[in-house]
Amino acid sequence: MEKPVDVRKFALDFDLAPFLFCIDSVRGSRIVRAAVDLGVFSQLAKNSGTAEEVAGALGVSVRGTRVLLDSLTALQLLGKEKGSYRLLPIAEALLVPESPDYLGDLVHGSILDETWDHLAEAVRKGGLAEAVEPVEQQKRAEEFFPLLIRFLHVVNRGPAIAAARALGAGAAHRGMRILDLACGSGVWSLAVAHVDPEARVTAVDFPGVLEHTRRYGERHGMADRYEYLPGNIQEVSLPEARYDLAILGHILHSEGEGKSRRLLGRIAKALRPEGRIAILEFLPNRERTGPLDPVLFGLRMFLNTEEGGIFSAEEYAEWLGEAGFPEVESFEIGTHSPLLVASGGKK
Ligand SMILES: C[S@@+](CC[C@H](N)C(=O)[O-])C[C@H]1O[C@@H](n2cnc3c(N)ncnc32)[C@H](O)[C@@H]1O
């Protein structure tokens, strides 16, 4: 008698998607990198065209151009009608070098490649990052962050407006004096300044990064609402009882636990009675098993920093409580993690 065939086993009785995601996720970045290298987006910004026309203008093969342009179309970066390719708004904004939000250079930058190739070695040794002197730390930051903050300025403009509204900016809280620490582009405080025309911001970062902050302020018509405090956030002297709101946007993860706790203590002194602290971070669940973005970001911190990591909302709440802010609320703002707002400090 023939043995019954188990069709379910042949067809696999589990979902392949998690594995396919792991091995396939490199393709999109390599496709965009090739198109940036070949000048595809710049060419299409000048003229929409067929594969033959684009290939002719770039001096490359028609066969290769066609398959590349079709892939970019399937990836929803280009549109195609009657054989003619054109930039969709997303590619026009992010992949044409003249755009203020250009991110095409990310495909070559250390942000994507970083030290991921050395992950196994890092796990073997317990990490790769070495301690550096403060002067060297500042030099590296001033080289690395201008590109990263351009990326964050694109990714977080929508969430920043949601955060500003959640903070009651321009409504329950008008004319706030804001301390934006490790401000980068200033994306979070710029959003508050948009929502509340009376808000004023003191922006703190390394001097070489503040030059960029200043340009973002000018670009968004907010230059006169900003003043600048250059220096290391751990050392810069902060005025006492001056601010209504301190913003910590994606900085505590790289500081790690010890320095973050110290910093929260210093911020408490810089806030007025009833001042608040807003934290934008990658927040994993308590077990650190999800959501995916925060958890994978934890690996990035492991690879690139000595003490950085991801911390749950409960851990931040504990540190905030210790700094004198017992009330911590969270607000969904349309990104991987909610905004945390701490209050209840000395009245
Ligand atoms: C990941 S970016 C975040 C920028 C911005 N807060 C945001 O959310 O888009 C980190 C920023 O912190 C700044 N930074 C890092 N360490 C710093 C330090 N010790 N003192 C001052 N700024 C620092 C970097 O220059 C960079 O602008």
The ligand as a Gaussian input file, in Angstrom:
#p B3LYP/6-31G(d) Opt

LIG

0 1
 C       20.973000      61.175000      16.472000
 S       21.244000      62.910000      16.335000
 C       19.709000      63.552000      16.896000
 C       19.480000      64.971000      16.457000
 C       18.100000      65.553000      16.822000
 N       17.928000      65.674000      18.253000
 C       17.009000      64.722000      16.221000
 O       16.285000      64.039000      16.950000
 O       16.897000      64.739000      14.984000
 C       22.297000      63.182000      17.702000
 C       22.760000      64.628000      17.819000
 O       23.402000      64.759000      19.067000
 C       24.592000      65.488000      18.925000
 N       25.474000      65.037000      19.997000
 C       25.900000      63.781000      20.252000
 N       26.632000      63.744000      21.373000
 C       26.674000      65.024000      21.831000
 C       27.285000      65.626000      22.950000
 N       27.991000      64.913000      23.828000
 N       27.135000      66.960000      23.110000
 C       26.435000      67.705000      22.217000
 N       25.806000      67.184000      21.157000
 C       25.936000      65.849000      20.957000
 C       25.082000      65.165000      17.539000
 O       25.965000      66.156000      17.043000
 C       23.764000      65.093000      16.784000
 O       23.383000      66.336000      16.273000

